[in-house]
């Protein structure tokens, strides 16, 4: 299901919310996917206000954000 949401963000230019873990720290991020690679995704991160790379295996959950901001 997470892969589907990632692909939907890219194809429909949608913002998604992910729960992400890195070095035992869990964060909630709103992102817009720009490119999809086999092991990671390139996305604009609204928390950091820049393009970031996210490992797919570290995305714990994802959902499409309809009314963000």
N, CA, C and O atoms as CSV, one atom per row, in Angstrom:
chain,resi,resn,atom,element,x,y,z
A,1,UNK,N,N,0.821,-1.204,0.000
A,1,UNK,CA,C,0.000,0.000,0.000
A,1,UNK,C,C,0.869,1.274,0.000
A,1,UNK,O,O,0.522,2.262,-0.647
A,2,UNK,N,N,1.970,1.244,0.711
A,2,UNK,CA,C,2.857,2.413,0.745
A,2,UNK,C,C,3.393,2.714,-0.655
A,2,UNK,O,O,3.452,3.876,-1.059
A,3,UNK,N,N,3.783,1.678,-1.395
A,3,UNK,CA,C,4.269,1.882,-2.770
A,3,UNK,C,C,3.208,2.539,-3.644
A,3,UNK,O,O,3.515,3.421,-4.446
A,4,UNK,N,N,1.971,2.112,-3.486
A,4,UNK,CA,C,0.866,2.698,-4.252
A,4,UNK,C,C,0.738,4.191,-3.946
A,4,UNK,O,O,0.580,4.996,-4.864
A,5,UNK,N,N,0.804,4.560,-2.692
A,5,UNK,CA,C,0.653,5.962,-2.289
A,5,UNK,C,C,1.831,6.794,-2.796
A,5,UNK,O,O,1.646,7.930,-3.230
A,6,UNK,N,N,3.027,6.238,-2.742
A,6,UNK,CA,C,4.205,6.936,-3.272
A,6,UNK,C,C,4.030,7.190,-4.773
A,6,UNK,O,O,4.276,8.298,-5.249
A,7,UNK,N,N,3.610,6.179,-5.504
A,7,UNK,CA,C,3.394,6.330,-6.954
A,7,UNK,C,C,2.274,7.322,-7.253
A,7,UNK,O,O,2.361,8.082,-8.217
A,8,UNK,N,N,1.233,7.319,-6.440
A,8,UNK,CA,C,0.108,8.249,-6.616
A,8,UNK,C,C,0.563,9.691,-6.398
A,8,UNK,O,O,0.132,10.594,-7.114
A,9,UNK,N,N,1.428,9.904,-5.416
A,9,UNK,CA,C,1.972,11.241,-5.178
A,9,UNK,C,C,2.711,11.746,-6.411
A,9,UNK,O,O,2.567,12.904,-6.804
A,10,UNK,N,N,3.498,10.872,-7.012
A,10,UNK,CA,C,4.258,11.256,-8.203
A,10,UNK,C,C,3.339,11.491,-9.399
A,10,UNK,O,O,3.447,12.522,-10.063
A,11,UNK,N,N,2.446,10.559,-9.679
A,11,UNK,CA,C,1.614,10.655,-10.883
A,11,UNK,C,C,0.574,11.775,-10.807
A,11,UNK,O,O,0.274,12.414,-11.816
A,12,UNK,N,N,0.026,12.011,-9.616
A,12,UNK,CA,C,-1.034,13.016,-9.467
A,12,UNK,C,C,-0.550,14.325,-8.838
A,12,UNK,O,O,-1.348,15.223,-8.569
A,13,UNK,N,N,0.767,14.428,-8.607
A,13,UNK,CA,C,1.356,15.631,-8.013
A,13,UNK,C,C,0.687,15.959,-6.667
A,13,UNK,O,O,0.329,17.106,-6.398
A,14,UNK,N,N,0.531,14.921,-5.829
A,14,UNK,CA,C,-0.143,15.050,-4.534
A,14,UNK,C,C,0.866,15.080,-3.393
A,14,UNK,O,O,1.939,14.481,-3.477
A,15,UNK,N,N,0.510,15.776,-2.342
A,15,UNK,CA,C,1.298,15.762,-1.118
A,15,UNK,C,C,0.852,14.556,-0.298
A,15,UNK,O,O,-0.342,14.284,-0.167
A,16,UNK,N,N,1.830,13.839,0.251
A,16,UNK,CA,C,1.523,12.722,1.130
A,16,UNK,C,C,2.167,12.953,2.490
A,16,UNK,O,O,3.157,13.674,2.613
A,17,UNK,N,N,1.592,12.335,3.494
A,17,UNK,CA,C,2.162,12.383,4.835
A,17,UNK,C,C,2.772,11.020,5.122
A,17,UNK,O,O,2.118,9.990,4.956
A,18,UNK,N,N,4.031,11.020,5.553
A,18,UNK,CA,C,4.686,9.765,5.889
A,18,UNK,C,C,5.124,9.791,7.351
A,18,UNK,O,O,5.398,10.846,7.922
A,19,UNK,N,N,5.180,8.620,7.923
A,19,UNK,CA,C,5.827,8.409,9.213
A,19,UNK,C,C,7.140,7.721,8.860
A,19,UNK,O,O,7.149,6.666,8.226
A,20,UNK,N,N,8.250,8.332,9.278
A,20,UNK,CA,C,9.580,7.909,8.830
A,20,UNK,C,C,10.477,7.674,10.030
A,20,UNK,O,O,10.456,8.442,10.992
A,21,UNK,N,N,11.258,6.619,9.971
A,21,UNK,CA,C,12.203,6.320,11.040
A,21,UNK,C,C,13.627,6.389,10.501
A,21,UNK,O,O,13.933,5.857,9.435
A,22,UNK,N,N,14.493,7.062,11.268
A,22,UNK,CA,C,15.904,7.156,10.907
A,22,UNK,C,C,16.702,7.200,12.211
A,22,UNK,O,O,16.509,8.084,13.045
A,23,UNK,N,N,17.576,6.253,12.362
A,23,UNK,CA,C,18.409,6.171,13.579
A,23,UNK,C,C,17.558,6.201,14.849
A,23,UNK,O,O,17.861,6.928,15.794
A,24,UNK,N,N,16.509,5.415,14.858
A,24,UNK,CA,C,15.609,5.262,16.005
A,24,UNK,C,C,14.791,6.514,16.336
A,24,UNK,O,O,14.156,6.577,17.389
A,25,UNK,N,N,14.804,7.502,15.450
A,25,UNK,CA,C,13.987,8.713,15.620
A,25,UNK,C,C,12.849,8.649,14.605
A,25,UNK,O,O,13.078,8.474,13.408
A,26,UNK,N,N,11.628,8.793,15.097
A,26,UNK,CA,C,10.452,8.731,14.232
A,26,UNK,C,C,9.922,10.140,14.015
A,26,UNK,O,O,9.720,10.889,14.970
A,27,UNK,N,N,9.694,10.499,12.746
A,27,UNK,CA,C,9.154,11.818,12.409
A,27,UNK,C,C,7.956,11.674,11.478
A,27,UNK,O,O,7.812,10.683,10.762
A,28,UNK,N,N,7.104,12.691,11.511
A,28,UNK,CA,C,5.975,12.780,10.580
A,28,UNK,C,C,6.323,13.878,9.591
A,28,UNK,O,O,6.660,14.993,9.989
A,29,UNK,N,N,6.243,13.568,8.311
A,29,UNK,CA,C,6.624,14.530,7.275
A,29,UNK,C,C,5.567,14.610,6.191
A,29,UNK,O,O,4.946,13.609,5.832
A,30,UNK,N,N,5.373,15.808,5.679
A,30,UNK,CA,C,4.566,16.011,4.474
A,30,UNK,C,C,5.547,16.182,3.328
A,30,UNK,O,O,6.427,17.041,3.366
A,31,UNK,N,N,5.382,15.353,2.312
A,31,UNK,CA,C,6.313,15.364,1.187
A,31,UNK,C,C,5.561,15.308,-0.137
A,31,UNK,O,O,4.405,14.890,-0.200
A,32,UNK,N,N,6.250,15.742,-1.193
A,32,UNK,CA,C,5.749,15.573,-2.561
A,32,UNK,C,C,6.831,14.830,-3.340
A,32,UNK,O,O,7.943,15.333,-3.503
A,33,UNK,N,N,6.503,13.638,-3.817
A,33,UNK,CA,C,7.465,12.776,-4.497
A,33,UNK,C,C,7.838,13.362,-5.857
A,33,UNK,O,O,6.975,13.768,-6.636
A,34,UNK,N,N,9.139,13.397,-6.121
A,34,UNK,CA,C,9.663,13.904,-7.394
A,34,UNK,C,C,10.209,12.791,-8.279
A,34,UNK,O,O,10.052,12.839,-9.499
A,35,UNK,N,N,10.856,11.777,-7.671
A,35,UNK,CA,C,11.404,10.644,-8.415
A,35,UNK,C,C,11.352,9.414,-7.527
A,35,UNK,O,O,11.440,9.508,-6.303
A,36,UNK,N,N,11.205,8.253,-8.166
A,36,UNK,CA,C,11.173,6.989,-7.442
A,36,UNK,C,C,12.311,6.110,-7.946
A,36,UNK,O,O,12.465,5.895,-9.149
A,37,UNK,N,N,13.100,5.611,-7.012
A,37,UNK,CA,C,14.200,4.698,-7.309
A,37,UNK,C,C,13.881,3.346,-6.649
A,37,UNK,O,O,12.968,3.269,-5.827
A,38,UNK,N,N,14.612,2.294,-6.992
A,38,UNK,CA,C,14.301,0.981,-6.407
A,38,UNK,C,C,14.328,0.958,-4.869
A,38,UNK,O,O,13.481,0.310,-4.253
A,39,UNK,N,N,15.269,1.640,-4.255
A,39,UNK,CA,C,15.422,1.570,-2.793
A,39,UNK,C,C,15.036,2.852,-2.058
A,39,UNK,O,O,14.893,2.851,-0.835
A,40,UNK,N,N,14.865,3.947,-2.805
A,40,UNK,CA,C,14.592,5.234,-2.146
A,40,UNK,C,C,13.713,6.109,-3.017
A,40,UNK,O,O,13.452,5.799,-4.179
A,41,UNK,N,N,13.264,7.206,-2.436
A,41,UNK,CA,C,12.509,8.192,-3.202
A,41,UNK,C,C,13.139,9.569,-2.992
A,41,UNK,O,O,13.709,9.862,-1.941
A,42,UNK,N,N,13.018,10.392,-4.013
A,42,UNK,CA,C,13.438,11.791,-3.947
A,42,UNK,C,C,12.150,12.592,-3.827
A,42,UNK,O,O,11.226,12.421,-4.622
A,43,UNK,N,N,12.096,13.474,-2.819
A,43,UNK,CA,C,10.858,14.218,-2.587
A,43,UNK,C,C,11.152,15.571,-1.984
A,43,UNK,O,O,12.178,15.774,-1.335
A,44,UNK,N,N,10.217,16.507,-2.212
A,44,UNK,CA,C,10.303,17.785,-1.522
A,44,UNK,C,C,9.710,17.580,-0.132
A,44,UNK,O,O,8.573,17.127,0.001
A,45,UNK,N,N,10.477,17.912,0.899
A,45,UNK,CA,C,10.044,17.760,2.288
A,45,UNK,C,C,9.603,19.134,2.811
A,45,UNK,O,O,10.396,20.075,2.839
A,46,UNK,N,N,8.346,19.239,3.221
A,46,UNK,CA,C,7.822,20.507,3.716
A,46,UNK,C,C,8.314,20.832,5.116
A,46,UNK,O,O,8.279,21.994,5.523
A,47,UNK,N,N,8.772,19.829,5.866
A,47,UNK,CA,C,9.348,20.075,7.187
A,47,UNK,C,C,10.713,20.748,7.063
A,47,UNK,O,O,10.983,21.745,7.733
A,48,UNK,N,N,11.560,20.206,6.214
A,48,UNK,CA,C,12.922,20.736,6.024
A,48,UNK,C,C,12.995,21.817,4.944
A,48,UNK,O,O,13.998,22.520,4.821
A,49,UNK,N,N,11.925,21.937,4.169
A,49,UNK,CA,C,11.839,22.927,3.083
A,49,UNK,C,C,12.944,22.762,2.039
A,49,UNK,O,O,13.558,23.732,1.597
A,50,UNK,N,N,13.177,21.506,1.660
A,50,UNK,CA,C,14.169,21.198,0.633
A,50,UNK,C,C,13.952,19.783,0.102
A,50,UNK,O,O,13.209,18.990,0.680
A,51,UNK,N,N,14.619,19.491,-1.008
A,51,UNK,CA,C,14.577,18.148,-1.578
A,51,UNK,C,C,15.363,17.213,-0.662
A,51,UNK,O,O,16.483,17.516,-0.250
A,52,UNK,N,N,14.745,16.062,-0.351
A,52,UNK,CA,C,15.379,15.060,0.513
A,52,UNK,C,C,15.207,13.679,-0.121
A,52,UNK,O,O,14.345,13.470,-0.973
A,53,UNK,N,N,16.041,12.755,0.314
A,53,UNK,CA,C,15.937,11.365,-0.110
A,53,UNK,C,C,15.474,10.528,1.081
A,53,UNK,O,O,15.971,10.689,2.195
A,54,UNK,N,N,14.521,9.636,0.834
A,54,UNK,CA,C,13.971,8.788,1.877
A,54,UNK,C,C,14.107,7.327,1.456
A,54,UNK,O,O,13.713,6.954,0.351
A,55,UNK,N,N,14.665,6.506,2.339
A,55,UNK,CA,C,14.732,5.066,2.077
A,55,UNK,C,C,13.330,4.494,2.200
A,55,UNK,O,O,12.627,4.745,3.179
A,56,UNK,N,N,12.934,3.729,1.206
A,56,UNK,CA,C,11.589,3.139,1.225
A,56,UNK,C,C,11.391,2.251,2.451
A,56,UNK,O,O,10.316,2.245,3.051
A,57,UNK,N,N,12.417,1.512,2.817
A,57,UNK,CA,C,12.291,0.584,3.949
A,57,UNK,C,C,12.071,1.305,5.282
A,57,UNK,O,O,11.630,0.688,6.252
A,58,UNK,N,N,12.372,2.599,5.339
A,58,UNK,CA,C,12.207,3.368,6.573
A,58,UNK,C,C,10.868,4.099,6.658
A,58,UNK,O,O,10.578,4.746,7.665
A,59,UNK,N,N,10.055,4.001,5.612
A,59,UNK,CA,C,8.721,4.618,5.643
A,59,UNK,C,C,7.772,3.626,6.322
A,59,UNK,O,O,7.493,2.547,5.800
A,60,UNK,N,N,7.288,4.022,7.495
A,60,UNK,CA,C,6.432,3.139,8.294
A,60,UNK,C,C,4.977,3.197,7.843
A,60,UNK,O,O,4.268,2.192,7.894
A,61,UNK,N,N,4.530,4.379,7.399
A,61,UNK,CA,C,3.164,4.527,6.883
A,61,UNK,C,C,3.114,5.733,5.964
A,61,UNK,O,O,3.990,6.598,5.989
A,62,UNK,N,N,2.060,5.767,5.148
A,62,UNK,CA,C,1.876,6.879,4.210
A,62,UNK,C,C,0.400,7.057,3.921
A,62,UNK,O,O,-0.359,6.091,3.846
A,63,UNK,N,N,0.005,8.324,3.757
A,63,UNK,CA,C,-1.372,8.608,3.350
A,63,UNK,C,C,-1.386,9.882,2.518
A,63,UNK,O,O,-0.539,10.761,2.676
A,64,UNK,N,N,-2.364,9.956,1.633
A,64,UNK,CA,C,-2.522,11.126,0.770
A,64,UNK,C,C,-3.184,12.237,1.580
A,64,UNK,O,O,-4.153,12.007,2.304
A,65,UNK,N,N,-2.643,13.436,1.442
A,65,UNK,CA,C,-3.185,14.611,2.119
A,65,UNK,C,C,-4.035,15.377,1.108
A,65,UNK,O,O,-3.520,15.864,0.101
A,66,UNK,N,N,-5.314,15.480,1.371
A,66,UNK,CA,C,-6.217,16.181,0.438
A,66,UNK,C,C,-6.230,17.690,0.681
A,66,UNK,O,O,-6.109,18.470,-0.263
A,67,UNK,N,N,-6.374,18.098,1.922
A,67,UNK,CA,C,-6.487,19.534,2.253
A,67,UNK,C,C,-5.353,19.936,3.174
A,67,UNK,O,O,-5.536,20.084,4.383
A,68,UNK,N,N,-4.169,20.114,2.581
A,68,UNK,CA,C,-3.002,20.479,3.389
A,68,UNK,C,C,-2.752,21.981,3.275
A,68,UNK,O,O,-2.898,22.570,2.204
A,69,UNK,N,N,-2.382,22.570,4.368
A,69,UNK,CA,C,-2.024,24.002,4.548
A,69,UNK,C,C,-3.178,24.776,4.972
A,69,UNK,O,O,-3.070,25.986,5.171
